[in-house]
Amino acid sequence: MMGTTVIAIDGPAGSGKSTLARRLALELGLPYVNTGLMYRAVAARALEEGLDLDDEASLAATARELRFDLDPTVRPAELTVDGGRPEASLSSPEVESTVSRVARHPEVREVLRQDQRRLAAGGAVMEGRDIGTVVAPDAALKVFLQAHPEQRSRRRARERDAPAQETAEAISARDAQDARTNPFVPAPDAVVLDTTRLSAEESFRRAMELVRKRGLRR
């Protein structure tokens, strides 16, 4: 694998992005960058400091203050926030209900976009919602995951050990917010993979076939 290779994994919550991206990174010896955690870190800090979620300048300043790096002592190398592993609180309902409001601000997205490109400068498997279209438009491989909302809700409920109904409502609300602020649009050259009926292992095998076809695996 070439060190500067970037693989972009995009898609909505519960489509299997994190599981697939981490597995690919481990298999290919690349860092794994979960860009959603970066937005969640900004949202969590904003909540802690009581910031106005409509104050774009303050939120962008908060994004600049946070330090994002990669931890090379773990496999795959993963994101750190201010020198530590992302805290479990970044997946809290409070952050979940706030992150789209934070991410809708162009200045916040620009600040984090620069950090994301820096993190991927040596190659990475990067997951998010606009990786293939905005963050890494020249990525060597772009995969856009999609799945039926019901299946996405079940997966997220298992991941978070949360009530199914509550999870379904949260995902529906998140989808509605994202449709207004950051619509899901696959890159023209992305491969769309519907994971509704695929296991994590099947999704991984499909992705590895694409990796090999692109000549990204030695």
C-alpha positions in Angstrom: 0.0 0.0 0.0 1.3 3.4 -0.9 1.7 5.7 2.1 -0.2 8.6 0.6 -3.2 6.6 -0.4 -6.5 8.0 0.9 -9.7 5.8 1.0 -12.9 7.8 1.6 -15.8 6.0 3.3 -19.0 8.2 3.3 -22.6 7.5 4.4 -25.2 8.1 7.1 -25.2 6.9 10.7 -25.7 3.2 11.0 -24.6 2.4 7.5 -21.5 0.6 8.7 -18.9 3.3 8.1 -16.9 3.0 11.3 -16.7 -0.8 11.3 -15.7 -0.9 7.6 -13.2 2.0 7.8 -11.4 0.7 10.9 -11.2 -2.9 9.4 -9.8 -1.5 6.1 -7.3 0.6 7.9 -6.1 -2.3 9.9 -5.9 -4.6 6.9 -4.0 -2.0 4.8 -1.7 -0.6 7.4 -3.2 2.9 7.2 -4.4 5.3 9.9 -8.1 5.4 10.6 -9.6 8.9 10.8 -13.2 9.2 12.0 -14.1 12.8 11.1 -17.4 12.6 12.9 -15.6 12.4 16.2 -14.0 15.8 15.3 -17.3 17.4 15.0 -18.5 15.7 18.1 -15.5 17.0 20.0 -16.4 20.6 19.0 -20.0 20.0 19.9 -19.1 18.6 23.3 -16.8 21.5 24.1 -19.5 24.0 23.0 -21.9 22.3 25.4 -19.4 22.4 28.2 -18.7 26.1 27.7 -22.3 27.0 27.1 -21.7 28.5 23.7 -24.4 29.7 21.5 -24.8 27.1 18.8 -25.7 29.8 16.3 -22.5 31.7 16.9 -20.4 30.5 14.0 -17.3 32.5 15.0 -17.2 31.1 18.5 -17.7 27.6 17.3 -14.9 28.0 14.7 -12.6 29.4 17.4 -13.4 26.3 19.5 -12.5 24.0 16.6 -9.2 25.8 16.2 -8.4 25.4 19.9 -8.9 21.6 19.9 -5.8 19.6 18.9 -6.4 16.6 16.7 -3.6 14.1 16.0 -3.0 10.4 15.3 -1.9 7.9 18.0 0.8 5.8 16.3 1.0 3.4 19.3 -2.2 1.6 18.4 -3.2 -0.4 15.3 -4.6 1.1 13.3 -3.4 4.5 14.3 -6.5 6.5 15.4 -7.6 10.0 16.2 -6.7 11.7 19.5 -8.3 14.8 20.8 -6.1 17.1 22.9 -3.6 14.3 23.3 -6.0 11.6 24.5 -8.4 9.1 23.0 -11.9 10.4 22.3 -14.1 10.1 25.3 -17.2 8.0 25.4 -19.2 11.1 26.2 -18.8 12.1 22.5 -21.5 9.5 21.7 -23.9 10.9 24.4 -27.5 11.9 23.4 -26.7 15.5 24.2 -23.8 15.6 21.7 -25.8 13.5 19.2 -28.6 16.1 19.2 -26.2 19.0 18.9 -23.5 17.9 16.4 -25.5 18.7 13.2 -26.2 22.2 14.5 -22.4 22.7 15.0 -21.5 21.0 11.7 -23.8 23.2 9.6 -21.5 26.2 9.9 -19.2 26.7 6.9 -16.4 28.2 9.0 -16.4 25.2 11.4 -16.3 22.8 8.5 -13.4 24.7 6.9 -11.3 24.6 10.1 -11.9 20.9 10.5 -11.4 20.2 6.8 -7.9 21.6 7.0 -7.2 19.4 10.1 -8.6 16.3 8.3 -6.4 16.9 5.2 -3.4 17.3 7.5 -4.2 14.0 9.2 -4.6 12.2 5.9 -1.4 13.7 4.3 0.5 10.4 4.8 -2.4 8.2 3.7 -5.5 7.1 5.6 -8.9 5.5 5.6 -11.2 8.4 6.4 -14.9 8.2 7.1 -17.5 10.9 7.3 -20.2 12.5 5.3 -18.4 14.6 2.7 -15.0 12.9 2.4 -15.1 11.9 -1.2 -16.8 15.2 -2.4 -15.0 17.8 -0.3 -12.3 16.7 2.1 -10.4 14.3 -0.2 -11.8 14.7 -3.7 -8.7 13.0 -5.1 -9.0 9.9 -2.9 -7.8 6.8 -4.6 -11.0 5.0 -3.7 -14.4 6.4 -2.7 -17.1 4.2 -1.2 -20.5 5.5 -0.3 -22.5 3.3 2.1 -26.2 3.3 2.3 -28.8 1.2 4.2 -32.5 1.1 5.0 -33.3 3.4 8.0 -34.7 0.5 10.0 -31.5 -1.5 9.6 -29.4 1.5 10.4 -31.4 2.1 13.6 -30.9 -1.5 14.7 -27.2 -1.4 14.1 -26.8 1.9 16.0 -28.9 0.6 18.9 -26.6 -2.4 19.2 -23.5 -0.3 19.0 -24.7 2.1 21.7 -26.7 -0.5 23.8 -29.6 2.0 23.5 -33.4 1.5 23.2 -34.5 0.8 19.6 -37.3 3.3 19.5 -35.1 6.1 20.9 -32.3 5.3 18.5 -34.7 5.3 15.5 -36.0 8.7 16.5 -32.5 10.0 16.9 -31.4 8.8 13.5 -34.5 10.2 11.9 -33.9 13.6 13.5 -30.2 13.5 12.5 -31.1 12.6 8.9 -33.6 15.5 8.7 -31.0 18.0 10.1 -28.3 16.7 7.7 -30.7 16.9 4.7 -31.0 20.7 5.5 -27.4 21.4 6.3 -25.1 18.8 4.7 -27.1 16.6 2.2 -25.7 13.2 1.4 -24.5 13.3 -2.2 -22.1 10.6 -3.4 -19.1 11.7 -5.3 -19.6 11.1 -9.1 -16.8 8.5 -9.0 -17.9 6.9 -5.7 -18.9 3.2 -5.6 -22.3 3.0 -3.8 -22.6 0.0 -1.6 -26.0 -0.9 0.0 -25.2 -2.6 3.3 -28.8 -3.3 4.3 -28.5 -7.0 3.8 -24.8 -7.3 4.2 -22.9 -8.4 7.3 -19.8 -6.5 8.4 -17.7 -9.3 6.9 -19.5 -9.2 3.6 -19.1 -5.4 3.4 -15.4 -5.7 4.1 -15.0 -8.4 1.4 -16.8 -6.1 -1.1 -14.6 -3.2 -0.2 -11.4 -5.3 -0.5 -12.4 -6.3 -4.0 -12.6 -2.6 -4.9 -9.2 -2.0 -3.2 -7.6 -4.8 -5.3 -9.3 -3.7 -8.5 -7.8 -0.2 -8.0 -4.4 -1.7 -7.5 -4.2 -0.3 -3.9 -3.1 -3.6 -2.4 0.4 -5.0 -2.9 
